[in-house]
């Protein structure tokens, strides 16, 4: 039996909700509240407040009420924000040596990325290794390798993807090819890479302009989540009742994959989108 899978996005002042329906049955619901902003993926220019060799960690001021926690193990180490399992296809494999030589001291400014949300009175956990995840790829500045998802088992497809990335990747960047890249046309992969490179260039320009602590890049919002993680090939249609979110998702998707953008629909009706598709009733039943 073929599964008819659609996404419905409802945005209001109080929240933004994403519902995934499989054959009209609610399978997943995601809620973003305006007073709860996620930090994972955000990039900051911070200032080292303390270095504690005994803890094998440093504490960094990134402008959050509690200093961020930077383990020595997260300095110059691989950190894939999307948990993409990959195999290194380049000769220059990143070092996994855990005996870190710490070359900064109190008062130094460093660039870090949040890898774990703050909890209770503890600040967020950060890494000096920066990763920018896209729909098909993950861009890793200041590295030099090509990683292919282990879930792509076909050796010819792996070689094709490696050749594509080799032809477009500058030397000072690492690239991880996500599983969803398999079978994608070269132009679509190049578009995703160019979007990530543009994002990094914009972020990089802020490093010298802004004083620490400063936010350089915000990774997480509802649009990114939909584009990157939810709007997969098995989705038939995506309905959005907010014009701004619709424009953002449509514009980005059209850049990356014009064919896929035809699945995105703006919902404009007096009947609320979740009521019209029996989603509110299904949420109420699930909560009971």
BAPA-127944 format. One line per 8 residues: number of its first residue (from 1); for each residue z, x negated, y negated of N, C-alpha, C. Coordinates in Angstrom, 1 decimal. Layout:
BEGIN
NUM> Z X Y Z X Y Z X Y | ... $
This chain:
BEGIN
1> 0.0 -0.8 1.2 0.0 0.0 0.0 0.0 -0.9 -1.3 | -0.9 -0.6 -2.2 -1.0 -1.4 -3.4 0.1 -1.0 -4.4 | 0.7 -2.0 -4.9 1.8 -1.8 -5.9 1.2 -1.7 -7.3 | 1.5 -0.6 -8.0 1.1 -0.5 -9.4 2.3 -0.9 -10.3 | 2.1 -2.1 -10.9 3.2 -2.7 -11.6 2.9 -2.8 -13.1 | 3.8 -2.1 -13.9 3.6 -2.1 -15.4 4.9 -2.6 -16.1 | 4.7 -3.1 -17.3 5.8 -3.4 -18.1 5.9 -2.5 -19.4 | 7.1 -2.1 -19.7 7.3 -1.2 -20.9 8.3 -1.9 -21.8 $
9> 8.0 -2.1 -23.1 8.9 -2.7 -24.0 9.3 -1.7 -25.1 | 10.6 -1.5 -25.2 11.1 -0.5 -26.3 12.0 -1.4 -27.2 | 11.6 -1.3 -28.5 12.4 -2.1 -29.5 13.0 -1.2 -30.6 | 14.2 -1.4 -30.8 14.9 -0.6 -31.9 15.9 -1.5 -32.6 | 16.6 -0.9 -33.6 17.5 -1.7 -34.4 18.6 -2.3 -33.5 | 19.1 -1.5 -32.5 20.2 -1.8 -31.7 19.8 -2.8 -30.6 | 18.6 -2.8 -30.1 18.3 -3.7 -29.0 16.8 -3.7 -28.7 | 16.3 -4.7 -27.9 15.0 -4.6 -27.4 15.1 -4.6 -25.9 $
17> 14.5 -3.7 -25.2 14.6 -3.5 -23.8 13.2 -3.7 -23.1 | 13.2 -4.4 -22.0 12.0 -4.5 -21.2 12.2 -3.9 -19.8 | 11.4 -3.0 -19.4 11.5 -2.4 -18.1 10.2 -2.7 -17.3 | 10.4 -3.0 -16.0 9.3 -3.3 -15.1 9.4 -2.1 -14.1 | 8.2 -1.4 -14.0 8.1 -0.3 -13.0 7.1 -0.7 -11.9 | 7.5 -0.5 -10.7 6.6 -0.6 -9.5 6.4 0.7 -8.9 | 5.2 1.2 -9.0 4.8 2.6 -8.5 5.8 3.6 -9.2 | 6.0 3.4 -10.5 6.8 4.3 -11.3 8.3 4.2 -11.1 $
25> 8.7 3.3 -10.2 10.1 3.1 -9.9 10.6 1.9 -10.7 | 11.8 2.0 -11.3 12.4 0.9 -12.1 12.8 -0.2 -11.2 | 12.2 -1.4 -11.3 12.6 -2.5 -10.5 13.4 -3.6 -11.3 | 13.2 -3.7 -12.6 14.0 -4.6 -13.4 14.1 -4.1 -14.8 | 15.3 -4.5 -15.4 15.5 -4.1 -16.8 16.1 -5.3 -17.5 | 15.6 -5.7 -18.7 16.1 -6.8 -19.5 16.5 -6.2 -20.9 | 17.6 -6.7 -21.4 18.1 -6.2 -22.7 18.4 -7.4 -23.6 | 17.8 -7.4 -24.8 18.2 -8.4 -25.8 18.9 -7.7 -27.0 $
33> 20.1 -8.2 -27.2 20.9 -7.6 -28.3 20.8 -8.5 -29.5 | 20.8 -7.9 -30.8 20.6 -8.8 -32.0 21.8 -9.7 -32.2 | 23.0 -9.3 -31.8 24.2 -10.1 -32.0 24.5 -11.1 -30.9 | 23.6 -11.2 -29.9 23.7 -12.2 -28.9 22.5 -13.0 -28.7 | 22.4 -14.1 -29.4 21.2 -15.0 -29.4 21.4 -16.1 -28.3 | 20.5 -16.2 -27.5 20.5 -17.3 -26.5 20.2 -18.6 -27.1 | 20.8 -19.7 -26.6 20.6 -21.0 -27.1 19.8 -21.9 -26.2 | 19.7 -21.6 -24.9 19.0 -22.5 -24.0 17.6 -22.7 -24.4 $
41> 17.1 -23.9 -24.5 15.8 -24.2 -24.9 15.6 -24.6 -26.4 | 16.7 -24.3 -27.2 16.6 -24.6 -28.6 16.8 -26.1 -28.8 | 16.1 -26.7 -29.8 16.1 -28.1 -30.0 16.8 -28.3 -31.4 | 17.7 -29.3 -31.4 18.5 -29.6 -32.6 18.4 -31.1 -33.0 | 18.6 -31.3 -34.2 18.9 -32.6 -34.7 20.4 -32.7 -34.9 | 21.1 -33.5 -34.1 22.5 -33.5 -34.2 23.1 -34.8 -34.5 | 24.4 -34.9 -34.7 25.1 -36.1 -35.0 26.2 -36.4 -34.0 | 26.2 -37.6 -33.5 27.2 -38.0 -32.4 28.6 -38.0 -33.1 $
49> 29.5 -37.2 -32.5 30.9 -37.1 -33.0 31.8 -38.0 -32.2 | 31.5 -38.2 -30.9 32.4 -39.0 -30.1 31.7 -39.4 -28.8 | 32.0 -40.6 -28.4 31.4 -41.1 -27.1 32.6 -41.5 -26.2 | 32.7 -40.9 -25.0 33.8 -41.1 -24.1 33.3 -41.7 -22.8 | 33.3 -43.0 -22.7 32.8 -43.6 -21.4 33.6 -43.1 -20.2 | 34.8 -42.8 -20.3 35.6 -42.3 -19.1 35.1 -41.0 -18.6 | 34.6 -40.2 -19.5 34.0 -38.9 -19.1 32.5 -39.0 -18.8 | 32.0 -40.2 -19.1 30.5 -40.3 -19.0 29.8 -39.3 -19.8 $
57> 30.2 -39.1 -21.0 29.7 -38.1 -21.9 29.9 -38.4 -23.3 | 29.1 -37.7 -24.2 29.3 -37.8 -25.6 29.4 -36.3 -26.2 | 29.9 -36.2 -27.4 30.0 -34.9 -28.0 29.2 -35.0 -29.3 | 28.3 -33.9 -29.5 27.3 -34.0 -30.6 27.5 -32.7 -31.4 | 27.5 -32.9 -32.7 27.6 -31.8 -33.7 26.2 -31.3 -33.9 | 25.9 -30.0 -33.5 24.6 -29.4 -33.7 24.7 -28.2 -34.6 | 25.8 -28.0 -35.3 26.0 -26.9 -36.2 26.7 -25.7 -35.5 | 27.0 -25.8 -34.3 27.8 -24.8 -33.5 29.3 -25.0 -33.8 $
65> 30.1 -23.9 -33.7 31.5 -24.1 -33.9 32.2 -25.2 -33.1 | 31.7 -25.3 -31.8 32.2 -26.3 -30.9 31.1 -27.4 -30.7 | 31.5 -28.6 -30.6 30.5 -29.7 -30.4 29.8 -29.5 -29.1 | 28.5 -29.9 -29.0 27.8 -29.8 -27.8 28.2 -31.0 -26.9 | 28.1 -30.7 -25.6 28.5 -31.7 -24.6 27.2 -32.4 -24.0 | 27.1 -33.7 -24.1 26.0 -34.4 -23.7 26.4 -35.4 -22.6 | 26.2 -35.1 -21.3 26.5 -36.0 -20.2 25.6 -37.2 -20.3 | 26.1 -38.4 -19.9 25.2 -39.6 -19.9 24.1 -39.3 -18.9 $
73> 24.3 -38.6 -17.9 23.2 -38.3 -16.9 22.1 -37.5 -17.5 | 22.3 -36.9 -18.6 21.2 -36.1 -19.2 20.5 -36.9 -20.3 | 20.7 -38.2 -20.4 20.1 -39.1 -21.3 18.9 -39.8 -20.6 | 17.7 -39.5 -21.1 16.5 -40.1 -20.6 16.3 -39.7 -19.1 | 16.7 -38.4 -18.7 16.5 -38.0 -17.4 15.6 -36.8 -17.4 | 15.0 -36.5 -16.2 14.1 -35.3 -16.1 14.9 -34.0 -16.2 | 14.5 -33.1 -17.1 15.2 -31.9 -17.1 14.2 -30.8 -17.3 | 13.8 -30.1 -16.3 12.8 -29.0 -16.4 13.5 -27.7 -16.6 $
81> 13.3 -27.1 -17.8 14.0 -25.9 -18.2 13.7 -24.7 -17.3 | 12.5 -24.7 -16.7 12.1 -23.6 -15.8 12.4 -23.8 -14.4 | 13.2 -24.9 -14.1 13.5 -25.2 -12.7 12.2 -25.3 -11.8 | 11.2 -25.9 -12.4 9.9 -26.0 -11.6 10.0 -27.2 -10.7 | 10.0 -26.9 -9.4 10.0 -28.0 -8.4 8.6 -28.7 -8.5 | 8.6 -30.0 -8.7 7.3 -30.7 -8.8 7.3 -32.1 -8.2 | 6.1 -32.5 -7.9 5.9 -33.9 -7.4 5.1 -34.7 -8.4 | 5.6 -35.9 -8.6 4.9 -36.8 -9.6 3.6 -37.3 -9.1 $
89> 2.6 -37.1 -9.9 1.2 -37.5 -9.4 0.8 -38.8 -10.2 | 1.6 -39.3 -11.1 1.2 -40.4 -11.9 1.9 -41.7 -11.4 | 1.3 -42.8 -11.7 1.9 -44.1 -11.2 3.2 -44.4 -11.9 | 3.3 -44.0 -13.1 4.5 -44.3 -13.9 5.5 -43.2 -13.7 | 6.3 -43.2 -12.6 7.2 -42.2 -12.4 8.5 -42.4 -13.2 | 9.0 -41.3 -13.8 10.2 -41.4 -14.6 11.4 -41.9 -13.8 | 12.1 -42.8 -14.4 13.3 -43.4 -13.6 14.4 -42.4 -13.4 | 15.0 -42.5 -12.2 16.1 -41.6 -11.9 17.4 -42.4 -11.8 $
97> 17.4 -43.6 -12.4 18.5 -44.4 -12.4 19.6 -43.8 -13.2 | 20.8 -43.6 -12.6 21.9 -42.9 -13.3 22.8 -43.9 -14.0 | 22.6 -45.2 -13.9 23.4 -46.1 -14.7 22.8 -46.2 -16.1 | 23.2 -45.3 -16.9 22.7 -45.2 -18.2 23.2 -46.3 -19.2 | 22.3 -46.8 -20.0 22.7 -47.7 -21.0 22.8 -46.9 -22.3 | 23.9 -46.6 -22.8 24.1 -45.8 -24.0 23.8 -46.6 -25.2 | 22.8 -46.3 -26.0 22.4 -47.1 -27.1 22.7 -46.4 -28.5 | 23.7 -45.4 -28.5 24.0 -44.8 -29.7 25.5 -44.8 -29.9 $
105> 26.0 -44.6 -31.1 27.4 -44.6 -31.4 27.8 -43.5 -32.3 | 29.0 -43.3 -32.6 29.5 -42.3 -33.5 28.8 -42.3 -34.9 | 28.3 -41.2 -35.3 27.6 -41.1 -36.6 26.1 -41.1 -36.4 | 25.6 -41.5 -35.3 24.1 -41.6 -35.1 23.5 -40.2 -35.0 | 22.3 -40.1 -35.5 21.6 -38.8 -35.4 20.7 -38.9 -34.1 | 20.7 -37.8 -33.3 19.9 -37.8 -32.1 19.3 -36.4 -32.0 | 18.2 -36.3 -31.2 17.5 -35.0 -31.0 17.9 -34.6 -29.6 | 18.4 -33.3 -29.5 18.9 -32.8 -28.2 18.4 -31.4 -28.0 $
113> 18.4 -31.0 -26.8 17.9 -29.6 -26.4 19.0 -29.0 -25.6 | 19.3 -27.7 -25.8 20.3 -27.0 -25.1 19.8 -26.6 -23.7 | 20.6 -27.0 -22.7 20.3 -26.7 -21.3 21.3 -25.7 -20.7 | 22.4 -25.5 -21.3 23.4 -24.5 -20.8 24.1 -23.8 -21.9 | 24.2 -22.5 -21.8 24.8 -21.7 -22.9 26.3 -22.1 -23.1 | 26.8 -22.0 -24.3 28.3 -22.2 -24.6 29.1 -21.1 -23.8 | 30.3 -21.5 -23.4 31.1 -20.6 -22.7 32.5 -20.7 -23.2 | 33.1 -19.5 -23.5 34.5 -19.4 -24.1 34.6 -20.4 -25.3 $
121> 35.5 -21.3 -25.2 35.7 -22.2 -26.4 34.8 -23.5 -26.2 | 34.1 -23.6 -25.1 33.3 -24.8 -24.9 31.9 -24.7 -25.6 | 31.5 -25.8 -26.1 30.2 -25.8 -26.7 29.0 -25.8 -25.7 | 27.8 -25.7 -26.2 26.7 -25.8 -25.2 26.5 -27.2 -24.6 | 25.9 -27.2 -23.5 25.5 -28.5 -22.8 24.1 -28.9 -23.3 | 23.9 -30.1 -23.6 22.6 -30.5 -24.1 22.0 -31.7 -23.4 | 20.8 -32.0 -23.6 20.1 -33.1 -23.0 19.2 -33.8 -24.1 | 19.0 -35.1 -24.0 18.1 -35.8 -24.9 16.7 -35.7 -24.5 $
129> 16.5 -35.3 -23.3 15.1 -35.1 -22.8 14.6 -33.7 -23.2 | 13.5 -33.7 -23.9 13.0 -32.5 -24.5 11.9 -31.9 -23.6 | 11.9 -30.6 -23.4 10.8 -30.0 -22.6 10.4 -28.7 -23.3 | 9.1 -28.4 -23.4 8.6 -27.2 -24.0 7.9 -26.4 -22.9 | 8.4 -25.4 -22.4 7.7 -24.6 -21.3 6.7 -23.6 -21.9 | 5.6 -23.5 -21.3 4.6 -22.6 -21.7 4.3 -21.6 -20.6 | 3.2 -20.9 -20.7 2.8 -19.9 -19.6 2.4 -20.6 -18.4 | 1.7 -21.8 -18.5 1.1 -22.4 -17.4 1.6 -23.8 -17.2 $
137> 2.1 -24.4 -18.3 2.5 -25.8 -18.2 3.9 -26.0 -18.9 | 4.5 -27.2 -18.6 5.7 -27.6 -19.3 5.4 -29.0 -20.0 | 5.5 -29.1 -21.3 5.2 -30.3 -22.0 6.5 -31.1 -22.2 | 6.5 -32.4 -21.9 7.6 -33.3 -22.0 7.3 -34.4 -22.9 | 7.6 -34.4 -24.2 7.3 -35.4 -25.1 8.1 -36.7 -24.7 | 7.5 -37.9 -25.1 8.1 -39.2 -24.9 8.2 -39.6 -23.4 | 7.3 -39.0 -22.6 7.2 -39.4 -21.2 5.8 -39.7 -20.9 | 5.5 -40.1 -19.7 4.1 -40.4 -19.3 3.9 -40.1 -17.9 $
145> 3.7 -38.9 -17.5 3.4 -38.6 -16.1 2.8 -37.2 -16.0 | 2.3 -36.9 -14.8 1.8 -35.6 -14.5 2.5 -35.0 -13.3 | 3.1 -33.9 -13.4 3.9 -33.3 -12.3 3.1 -32.0 -11.9 | 3.0 -31.8 -10.6 2.3 -30.7 -10.0 3.3 -29.9 -9.2 | 3.4 -28.6 -9.4 4.4 -27.8 -8.7 4.1 -27.9 -7.2 | 5.2 -28.1 -6.4 5.1 -28.3 -5.0 4.6 -27.0 -4.3 | 4.7 -25.9 -5.0 4.3 -24.6 -4.4 2.8 -24.5 -4.3 | 2.1 -25.4 -5.1 0.6 -25.5 -5.0 0.3 -26.5 -3.8 $
153> 0.0 -25.9 -2.7 -0.1 -26.8 -1.5 -1.6 -27.3 -1.2 | -2.6 -26.6 -1.8 -3.9 -27.0 -1.6 -4.2 -28.4 -2.3 | -4.6 -29.4 -1.5 -4.8 -30.7 -2.1 -5.9 -30.8 -3.1 | -7.0 -30.0 -2.8 -8.1 -30.0 -3.7 -7.8 -29.3 -5.0 | -7.0 -28.3 -5.0 -6.5 -27.6 -6.2 -5.6 -28.5 -7.0 | -4.7 -29.2 -6.3 -3.8 -30.2 -7.0 -4.6 -31.3 -7.7 | -5.7 -31.7 -7.0 -6.5 -32.8 -7.6 -7.3 -32.2 -8.8 | -7.8 -31.0 -8.7 -8.5 -30.4 -9.8 -7.6 -30.3 -11.0 $
161> -6.4 -29.8 -10.8 -5.4 -29.6 -11.9 -5.0 -31.0 -12.5 | -4.8 -32.0 -11.7 -4.5 -33.3 -12.2 -5.6 -33.8 -13.0 | -6.8 -33.6 -12.6 -8.0 -34.1 -13.4 -8.1 -33.4 -14.8 | -7.8 -32.1 -14.8 -7.8 -31.4 -16.0 -6.8 -31.9 -17.0 | -5.5 -32.1 -16.5 -4.5 -32.6 -17.4 -4.7 -34.0 -17.8 | -5.3 -34.8 -16.9 -5.6 -36.2 -17.3 -6.6 -36.3 -18.4 | -7.5 -35.3 -18.5 -8.5 -35.4 -19.5 -8.0 -34.9 -20.9 | -6.9 -34.3 -20.9 -6.4 -33.7 -22.2 -5.1 -34.3 -22.6 $
169> -4.3 -35.0 -21.7 -3.0 -35.4 -22.0 -2.9 -36.7 -22.8 | -2.3 -36.8 -23.9 -2.1 -38.1 -24.6 -1.1 -38.9 -23.8 | -1.1 -40.2 -24.0 -0.3 -41.1 -23.2 1.2 -40.9 -23.3 | 1.7 -40.5 -24.5 3.1 -40.4 -24.7 3.6 -39.0 -24.4 | 3.0 -38.3 -23.5 3.5 -37.0 -23.1 3.5 -36.9 -21.5 | 4.5 -36.2 -21.0 4.5 -35.8 -19.6 4.1 -34.4 -19.6 | 3.5 -33.9 -18.5 3.1 -32.6 -18.3 3.4 -32.1 -16.9 | 4.1 -31.0 -16.8 4.4 -30.4 -15.5 3.5 -29.1 -15.3 $
177> 2.7 -29.1 -14.3 1.8 -28.0 -14.0 2.6 -26.9 -13.2 | 2.8 -25.7 -13.8 3.5 -24.7 -13.1 2.6 -24.0 -12.0 | 3.3 -23.3 -11.1 2.6 -22.7 -10.0 1.5 -21.7 -10.4 | 1.8 -21.0 -11.5 0.8 -20.0 -12.0 -0.5 -20.6 -12.5 | -0.5 -21.9 -12.6 -1.8 -22.5 -13.1 -2.8 -22.6 -12.0 | -2.4 -22.4 -10.7 -3.4 -22.5 -9.6 -4.5 -21.5 -9.8 | -5.7 -21.9 -9.7 -6.9 -21.1 -9.8 -7.3 -20.7 -11.2 | -6.6 -21.2 -12.2 -6.9 -20.9 -13.6 -8.1 -21.8 -14.1 $
185> -8.9 -21.2 -15.0 -10.0 -21.9 -15.5 -9.5 -23.1 -16.4 | -10.3 -24.1 -16.6 -9.9 -25.3 -17.4 -9.6 -24.9 -18.8 | -10.4 -24.0 -19.4 -10.3 -23.6 -20.8 -8.9 -22.9 -21.0 | -8.5 -22.1 -20.0 -7.2 -21.4 -20.2 -6.0 -22.4 -20.1 | -6.2 -23.4 -19.2 -5.1 -24.4 -19.1 -5.1 -25.2 -20.4 | -6.2 -25.6 -20.9 -6.3 -26.3 -22.2 -5.7 -25.6 -23.3 | -6.0 -24.3 -23.4 -5.4 -23.4 -24.5 -3.9 -23.5 -24.4 | -3.3 -23.4 -23.2 -1.9 -23.4 -23.1 -1.3 -24.7 -23.5 $
193> -2.0 -25.8 -23.1 -1.6 -27.2 -23.5 -1.6 -27.3 -25.1 | -2.7 -26.9 -25.7 -2.8 -27.0 -27.1 -1.8 -26.2 -27.9 | -1.4 -25.1 -27.4 -0.3 -24.3 -28.0 1.0 -25.0 -27.9 | 1.3 -25.7 -26.8 2.5 -26.4 -26.6 2.5 -27.7 -27.5 | 1.4 -28.3 -27.6 1.3 -29.5 -28.4 1.4 -29.2 -29.9 | 0.9 -28.0 -30.3 1.1 -27.6 -31.7 2.5 -27.3 -32.0 | 3.2 -26.7 -31.0 4.7 -26.4 -31.2 5.5 -27.6 -31.3 | 5.1 -28.6 -30.5 5.9 -29.9 -30.6 5.6 -30.6 -31.9 $
201> 4.3 -30.6 -32.4 4.0 -31.3 -33.6 4.7 -30.6 -34.8 | 4.8 -29.3 -34.8 5.6 -28.6 -35.8 7.1 -29.0 -35.8 | 7.6 -29.1 -34.6 9.0 -29.4 -34.4 9.2 -30.9 -34.8 | 8.3 -31.8 -34.4 8.5 -33.2 -34.7 8.5 -33.5 -36.2 | 7.7 -32.7 -37.0 7.6 -32.9 -38.4 8.9 -32.6 -39.1 | 9.7 -31.7 -38.5 11.0 -31.4 -39.1 12.1 -32.5 -38.9 | 11.9 -33.3 -37.9 12.9 -34.3 -37.6 13.2 -35.2 -38.8 | 12.2 -35.7 -39.5 12.5 -36.5 -40.7 12.8 -35.8 -42.0 $
209> 12.4 -34.5 -42.0 12.6 -33.7 -43.2 14.1 -33.1 -43.3 | 14.6 -32.7 -42.1 15.9 -32.0 -42.1 17.1 -33.0 -41.8 | 18.2 -32.7 -42.5 19.4 -33.4 -42.2 20.2 -32.8 -41.0 | 20.9 -33.7 -40.3 21.7 -33.2 -39.2 23.0 -32.6 -39.7 | 23.5 -31.5 -39.1 22.9 -30.8 -37.9 21.9 -29.8 -38.4 | 20.8 -29.7 -37.7 19.7 -28.8 -38.0 19.1 -28.2 -36.8 | 18.7 -27.0 -36.8 17.9 -26.4 -35.7 16.4 -26.7 -36.0 | 15.8 -27.3 -35.0 14.4 -27.7 -35.2 13.4 -26.8 -34.5 $
217> 13.9 -26.1 -33.4 13.0 -25.3 -32.7 13.8 -24.2 -31.9 | 13.4 -23.0 -32.0 14.0 -21.9 -31.3 13.1 -21.5 -30.1 | 13.6 -21.6 -28.9 12.7 -21.3 -27.8 12.7 -19.9 -27.4 | 13.9 -19.3 -27.3 14.0 -18.0 -26.7 13.9 -16.8 -27.6 | 12.9 -15.9 -27.4 12.9 -14.6 -27.9 12.2 -13.7 -26.9 | 12.2 -12.4 -27.2 11.7 -11.5 -26.3 10.2 -11.7 -26.0 | 9.5 -12.1 -27.0 8.0 -12.3 -26.9 7.8 -13.5 -25.9 | 8.5 -14.6 -26.1 8.3 -15.7 -25.2 8.6 -15.4 -23.8 $
225> 9.7 -14.6 -23.6 10.1 -14.3 -22.2 9.0 -13.5 -21.5 | 8.4 -12.5 -22.2 7.4 -11.7 -21.7 6.2 -12.5 -21.3 | 5.7 -13.3 -22.3 4.5 -14.1 -22.1 4.7 -15.1 -21.0 | 5.8 -15.8 -21.0 6.0 -16.9 -20.1 6.4 -16.5 -18.7 | 7.3 -15.5 -18.6 7.9 -15.3 -17.3 7.5 -13.9 -16.6 | 7.3 -12.9 -17.4 7.1 -11.6 -16.9 5.7 -11.1 -16.8 | 4.8 -11.5 -17.7 3.5 -11.0 -17.8 2.6 -11.8 -16.8 | 2.8 -11.6 -15.5 2.1 -12.3 -14.5 0.8 -11.6 -14.1 $
233> 0.1 -12.2 -13.2 -1.3 -11.6 -12.8 -1.2 -10.3 -12.1 | 0.0 -10.0 -11.5 0.1 -8.7 -10.8 0.5 -7.6 -11.6 | 0.6 -7.8 -13.0 0.9 -6.7 -13.9 -0.4 -6.0 -14.3 | -0.4 -4.7 -14.1 -1.6 -3.9 -14.4 -1.7 -3.7 -15.9 | -0.6 -3.2 -16.6 -0.7 -3.0 -18.0 0.7 -3.3 -18.6 | 0.7 -3.6 -19.9 1.9 -3.9 -20.7 1.9 -3.0 -21.9 | 2.9 -2.1 -22.0 3.0 -1.2 -23.1 4.1 -1.6 -24.1 | 3.9 -1.6 -25.4 4.8 -2.0 -26.4 4.9 -1.0 -27.5 $
241> 6.1 -0.6 -27.9 6.2 0.4 -28.9 6.6 -0.2 -30.3 | 6.6 -1.5 -30.4 6.9 -2.1 -31.7 5.7 -2.9 -32.1 | 5.2 -2.6 -33.3 3.9 -3.2 -33.7 4.0 -4.8 -33.9 | 5.1 -5.2 -34.4 5.3 -6.7 -34.6 5.3 -7.4 -33.3 | 6.0 -6.9 -32.3 6.1 -7.6 -31.0 4.7 -7.5 -30.3 | 4.1 -6.3 -30.5 2.8 -6.1 -29.9 1.8 -7.2 -30.5 | 1.8 -7.3 -31.8 0.8 -8.3 -32.4 1.1 -9.7 -32.0 | 2.4 -10.0 -31.9 2.8 -11.4 -31.5 2.3 -11.7 -30.1 $
249> 2.6 -10.8 -29.1 2.3 -11.0 -27.7 0.7 -11.0 -27.5 | 0.1 -10.0 -28.2 -1.4 -9.9 -28.1 -2.1 -11.1 -28.6 | -1.7 -11.6 -29.8 -2.3 -12.7 -30.4 -2.2 -14.0 -29.6 | -1.0 -14.2 -29.0 -0.8 -15.4 -28.2 -1.5 -15.3 -26.9 | -1.5 -14.2 -26.3 -2.2 -14.0 -25.0 -3.7 -14.1 -25.1 | -4.2 -13.6 -26.2 -5.6 -13.7 -26.4 -6.1 -15.1 -26.6 | -5.2 -16.0 -27.2 -5.5 -17.4 -27.4 -5.6 -18.1 -26.0 | -4.6 -17.7 -25.2 -4.5 -18.4 -23.9 -5.5 -17.8 -22.9 $
257> -5.6 -16.5 -22.8 -6.4 -15.8 -21.8 -6.9 -14.5 -22.3 | -8.1 -14.5 -22.9 -8.6 -13.3 -23.5 -8.7 -12.1 -22.6 | -9.1 -12.4 -21.3 -9.2 -11.2 -20.4 -7.9 -10.6 -20.2 | -6.8 -11.3 -20.1 -5.5 -10.8 -19.9 -5.0 -9.9 -21.0 | -5.5 -10.3 -22.2 -5.0 -9.5 -23.4 -5.4 -8.1 -23.4 | -6.5 -7.7 -22.6 -7.0 -6.4 -22.5 -5.9 -5.4 -21.8 | -5.0 -6.0 -21.1 -3.9 -5.3 -20.4 -2.8 -4.8 -21.4 | -2.8 -5.4 -22.6 -1.7 -5.1 -23.5 -2.1 -3.9 -24.4 $
265> -1.2 -2.9 -24.4 -1.4 -1.6 -25.1 -0.3 -1.4 -26.1 | -0.7 -0.9 -27.3 0.4 -0.5 -28.3 0.7 1.0 -28.0 | 2.0 1.3 -27.8 2.4 2.7 -27.5 2.8 3.3 -28.9 | 2.0 4.4 -29.2 2.3 5.1 -30.5 2.3 6.6 -30.2 | 3.5 7.0 -30.0 3.7 8.5 -29.7 5.1 8.9 -30.1 | 5.2 10.2 -30.5 6.5 10.8 -30.9 7.5 10.7 -29.8 | 7.1 10.9 -28.6 8.0 10.8 -27.4 8.4 9.4 -27.2 | 9.7 9.0 -27.1 10.1 7.6 -26.9 9.5 7.1 -25.6 $
273> 9.1 5.9 -25.6 8.4 5.3 -24.5 9.1 5.3 -23.2 | 10.5 5.1 -23.2 11.3 5.1 -22.0 11.5 6.6 -21.5 | 11.5 7.5 -22.4 11.5 8.9 -22.0 10.2 9.4 -21.3 | 9.1 8.9 -21.9 7.8 9.4 -21.5 7.5 8.9 -20.0 | 8.2 7.8 -19.6 7.9 7.2 -18.3 9.1 7.3 -17.4 | 10.0 8.2 -17.8 11.2 8.5 -16.9 12.1 7.2 -16.7 | 12.1 6.3 -17.6 12.9 5.1 -17.5 14.3 5.3 -17.9 | 14.6 6.1 -18.9 15.9 6.4 -19.3 16.7 7.1 -18.2 $
281> 16.1 8.0 -17.5 16.8 8.7 -16.4 17.1 7.7 -15.3 | 16.2 6.8 -15.0 16.4 5.9 -13.9 17.5 4.9 -14.3 | 17.6 4.5 -15.6 18.6 3.6 -16.0 20.0 4.3 -15.8 | 20.1 5.5 -16.3 21.3 6.3 -16.2 21.8 6.4 -14.7 | 20.9 6.7 -13.9 21.2 6.8 -12.4 21.7 5.5 -11.8 | 21.0 4.4 -12.3 21.4 3.1 -11.8 22.8 2.7 -12.2 | 23.1 3.1 -13.5 24.5 2.7 -14.0 25.6 3.6 -13.4 | 25.2 4.7 -12.9 26.2 5.6 -12.2 26.5 5.1 -10.8 $
